[in-house]
Amino acid sequence: MQNHRRYLFVIILVLLGFSFFFLVDPQEQEIKNYPPQNNTIIAFGDSLVEGVGAPTDTNFVSLLSKKVGLPIHNLGKSGDTTESALEIGDVTEAEL
């Protein structure tokens, strides 16, 4: 019985530690690669980046653009994977 209480105490302590780690709101961190060298920011990825299901002005890329105060070209495409993202390669200004 004593061992069960000890294990329960340890489990609760670990869960509280994880809760504190994930739920505490960290201070806003500086964007390290801001501003970009050529003032062109491109976001590419899957449907989350594309903004599927979100209004145009409240999707991830639009909110980030407002946050940094620069336009961001959204190249998100539903169904993209890491492999297909690596195939994008260099994107020219004409393609934006």
PyRosetta script that sets phi, psi and omega in degrees:
from pyrosetta import init, pose_from_sequence

init()
pose = pose_from_sequence("MQNHRRYLFVIILVLLGFSFFFLVDPQEQEIKNYPPQNNTIIAFGDSLVEGVGAPTDTNFVSLLSKKVGLPIHNLGKSGDTTESALEIGDVTEAEL")
pose.set_psi(1, -40.8)
pose.set_omega(1, -179.8)
pose.set_phi(2, -64.1)
pose.set_psi(2, -38.4)
pose.set_omega(2, 178.7)
pose.set_phi(3, -64.7)
pose.set_psi(3, -38.2)
pose.set_omega(3, 179.0)
pose.set_phi(4, -63.3)
pose.set_psi(4, -41.4)
pose.set_omega(4, 178.2)
pose.set_phi(5, -64.9)
pose.set_psi(5, -40.0)
pose.set_omega(5, 179.6)
pose.set_phi(6, -64.9)
pose.set_psi(6, -45.0)
pose.set_omega(6, 177.5)
pose.set_phi(7, -63.0)
pose.set_psi(7, -42.8)
pose.set_omega(7, 178.7)
pose.set_phi(8, -61.6)
pose.set_psi(8, -42.3)
pose.set_omega(8, 178.7)
pose.set_phi(9, -62.3)
pose.set_psi(9, -43.8)
pose.set_omega(9, 180.0)
pose.set_phi(10, -64.9)
pose.set_psi(10, -43.3)
pose.set_omega(10, 179.7)
pose.set_phi(11, -62.5)
pose.set_psi(11, -45.0)
pose.set_omega(11, 178.5)
pose.set_phi(12, -62.4)
pose.set_psi(12, -41.1)
pose.set_omega(12, 179.1)
pose.set_phi(13, -63.1)
pose.set_psi(13, -43.2)
pose.set_omega(13, 178.7)
pose.set_phi(14, -64.7)
pose.set_psi(14, -44.3)
pose.set_omega(14, 179.1)
pose.set_phi(15, -62.5)
pose.set_psi(15, -40.2)
pose.set_omega(15, 176.8)
pose.set_phi(16, -64.1)
pose.set_psi(16, -39.8)
pose.set_omega(16, 177.8)
pose.set_phi(17, -62.2)
pose.set_psi(17, -46.7)
pose.set_omega(17, 178.0)
pose.set_phi(18, -64.1)
pose.set_psi(18, -41.1)
pose.set_omega(18, 178.9)
pose.set_phi(19, -60.2)
pose.set_psi(19, -44.8)
pose.set_omega(19, 179.2)
pose.set_phi(20, -61.6)
pose.set_psi(20, -43.4)
pose.set_omega(20, -178.2)
pose.set_phi(21, -62.6)
pose.set_psi(21, -42.5)
pose.set_omega(21, -175.3)
pose.set_phi(22, -89.4)
pose.set_psi(22, -24.2)
pose.set_omega(22, -174.7)
pose.set_phi(23, -97.4)
pose.set_psi(23, -18.0)
pose.set_omega(23, 180.0)
pose.set_phi(24, -73.1)
pose.set_psi(24, 129.3)
pose.set_omega(24, -177.6)
pose.set_phi(25, -77.6)
pose.set_psi(25, 109.7)
pose.set_omega(25, 179.1)
pose.set_phi(26, -70.3)
pose.set_psi(26, 154.7)
pose.set_omega(26, 176.9)
pose.set_phi(27, -66.5)
pose.set_psi(27, 152.1)
pose.set_omega(27, -179.2)
pose.set_phi(28, -59.7)
pose.set_psi(28, 131.6)
pose.set_omega(28, -178.2)
pose.set_phi(29, -96.0)
pose.set_psi(29, 149.7)
pose.set_omega(29, 178.2)
pose.set_phi(30, -69.0)
pose.set_psi(30, 141.0)
pose.set_omega(30, 175.2)
pose.set_phi(31, -81.7)
pose.set_psi(31, 112.5)
pose.set_omega(31, -168.9)
pose.set_phi(32, -71.8)
pose.set_psi(32, -31.8)
pose.set_omega(32, -177.7)
pose.set_phi(33, -103.3)
pose.set_psi(33, 30.9)
pose.set_omega(33, -179.3)
pose.set_phi(34, -110.8)
pose.set_psi(34, 136.3)
pose.set_omega(34, -1.9)
pose.set_phi(35, -81.2)
pose.set_psi(35, 157.6)
pose.set_omega(35, 179.3)
pose.set_phi(36, -68.2)
pose.set_psi(36, 154.0)
pose.set_omega(36, -177.3)
pose.set_phi(37, -64.9)
pose.set_psi(37, -37.3)
pose.set_omega(37, -177.6)
pose.set_phi(38, -111.4)
pose.set_psi(38, 15.2)
pose.set_omega(38, 177.8)
pose.set_phi(39, 59.0)
pose.set_psi(39, 22.7)
pose.set_omega(39, 175.1)
pose.set_phi(40, -117.0)
pose.set_psi(40, 120.4)
pose.set_omega(40, 177.1)
pose.set_phi(41, -114.9)
pose.set_psi(41, 131.5)
pose.set_omega(41, -179.9)
pose.set_phi(42, -121.6)
pose.set_psi(42, 130.9)
pose.set_omega(42, 173.8)
pose.set_phi(43, -109.9)
pose.set_psi(43, 124.7)
pose.set_omega(43, 176.0)
pose.set_phi(44, -133.6)
pose.set_psi(44, 151.6)
pose.set_omega(44, -177.7)
pose.set_phi(45, 165.5)
pose.set_psi(45, -152.5)
pose.set_omega(45, -174.8)
pose.set_phi(46, -94.1)
pose.set_psi(46, -154.3)
pose.set_omega(46, -176.6)
pose.set_phi(47, -63.7)
pose.set_psi(47, -26.4)
pose.set_omega(47, 177.4)
pose.set_phi(48, -65.5)
pose.set_psi(48, -40.5)
pose.set_omega(48, 177.9)
pose.set_phi(49, -73.0)
pose.set_psi(49, -41.5)
pose.set_omega(49, 179.6)
pose.set_phi(50, -59.9)
pose.set_psi(50, -34.8)
pose.set_omega(50, 179.0)
pose.set_phi(51, 96.9)
pose.set_psi(51, 26.2)
pose.set_omega(51, -179.8)
pose.set_phi(52, -58.4)
pose.set_psi(52, 126.4)
pose.set_omega(52, 177.6)
pose.set_phi(53, 87.1)
pose.set_psi(53, -4.4)
pose.set_omega(53, -179.8)
pose.set_phi(54, -111.8)
pose.set_psi(54, 144.1)
pose.set_omega(54, 174.0)
pose.set_phi(55, -59.5)
pose.set_psi(55, 150.0)
pose.set_omega(55, -174.4)
pose.set_phi(56, -53.2)
pose.set_psi(56, -40.9)
pose.set_omega(56, -175.0)
pose.set_phi(57, -84.7)
pose.set_psi(57, -2.9)
pose.set_omega(57, -179.7)
pose.set_phi(58, -122.9)
pose.set_psi(58, 12.4)
pose.set_omega(58, 176.6)
pose.set_phi(59, -77.0)
pose.set_psi(59, 169.1)
pose.set_omega(59, -174.8)
pose.set_phi(60, -54.0)
pose.set_psi(60, -47.2)
pose.set_omega(60, -175.4)
pose.set_phi(61, -69.0)
pose.set_psi(61, -40.6)
pose.set_omega(61, 178.4)
pose.set_phi(62, -63.4)
pose.set_psi(62, -42.2)
pose.set_omega(62, 179.1)
pose.set_phi(63, -65.4)
pose.set_psi(63, -40.2)
pose.set_omega(63, 177.8)
pose.set_phi(64, -65.2)
pose.set_psi(64, -39.7)
pose.set_omega(64, 178.4)
pose.set_phi(65, -60.7)
pose.set_psi(65, -43.6)
pose.set_omega(65, 177.0)
pose.set_phi(66, -63.5)
pose.set_psi(66, -38.6)
pose.set_omega(66, -177.6)
pose.set_phi(67, -64.2)
pose.set_psi(67, -44.0)
pose.set_omega(67, -177.3)
pose.set_phi(68, -91.4)
pose.set_psi(68, -11.5)
pose.set_omega(68, 177.5)
pose.set_phi(69, 74.0)
pose.set_psi(69, 23.3)
pose.set_omega(69, 178.4)
pose.set_phi(70, -134.6)
pose.set_psi(70, 152.0)
pose.set_omega(70, 176.4)
pose.set_phi(71, -69.1)
pose.set_psi(71, 144.5)
pose.set_omega(71, 177.0)
pose.set_phi(72, -124.9)
pose.set_psi(72, 127.3)
pose.set_omega(72, 178.6)
pose.set_phi(73, -81.9)
pose.set_psi(73, 120.3)
pose.set_omega(73, -176.9)
pose.set_phi(74, -91.4)
pose.set_psi(74, 107.1)
pose.set_omega(74, 176.5)
pose.set_phi(75, -106.9)
pose.set_psi(75, 20.8)
pose.set_omega(75, 177.7)
pose.set_phi(76, -65.4)
pose.set_psi(76, 142.7)
pose.set_omega(76, -178.0)
pose.set_phi(77, -142.8)
pose.set_psi(77, 123.5)
pose.set_omega(77, -179.4)
pose.set_phi(78, -55.5)
pose.set_psi(78, 129.8)
pose.set_omega(78, 178.9)
pose.set_phi(79, 94.9)
pose.set_psi(79, -7.6)
pose.set_omega(79, 178.7)
pose.set_phi(80, -63.9)
pose.set_psi(80, 148.0)
pose.set_omega(80, 177.3)
pose.set_phi(81, -122.9)
pose.set_psi(81, 175.7)
pose.set_omega(81, 177.0)
pose.set_phi(82, -59.4)
pose.set_psi(82, -40.7)
pose.set_omega(82, -179.7)
pose.set_phi(83, -61.7)
pose.set_psi(83, -45.8)
pose.set_omega(83, -179.3)
pose.set_phi(84, -70.3)
pose.set_psi(84, -29.5)
pose.set_omega(84, 177.0)
pose.set_phi(85, -66.0)
pose.set_psi(85, -38.0)
pose.set_omega(85, 178.7)
pose.set_phi(86, -68.1)
pose.set_psi(86, -24.0)
pose.set_omega(86, 179.7)
pose.set_phi(87, -77.2)
pose.set_psi(87, -13.7)
pose.set_omega(87, -178.6)
pose.set_phi(88, -60.6)
pose.set_psi(88, -43.2)
pose.set_omega(88, -179.8)
pose.set_phi(89, 65.7)
pose.set_psi(89, -145.1)
pose.set_omega(89, 179.6)
pose.set_phi(90, -79.1)
pose.set_psi(90, 136.1)
pose.set_omega(90, 177.2)
pose.set_phi(91, -110.7)
pose.set_psi(91, 127.6)
pose.set_omega(91, -178.8)
pose.set_phi(92, -88.7)
pose.set_psi(92, 161.4)
pose.set_omega(92, 177.8)
pose.set_phi(93, -57.7)
pose.set_psi(93, -35.7)
pose.set_omega(93, -178.8)
pose.set_phi(94, -63.3)
pose.set_psi(94, -30.5)
pose.set_omega(94, -179.3)
pose.set_phi(95, -78.0)
pose.set_psi(95, -15.9)
pose.set_omega(95, 179.7)
pose.set_phi(96, -84.8)
pose.dump_pdb("model.pdb")
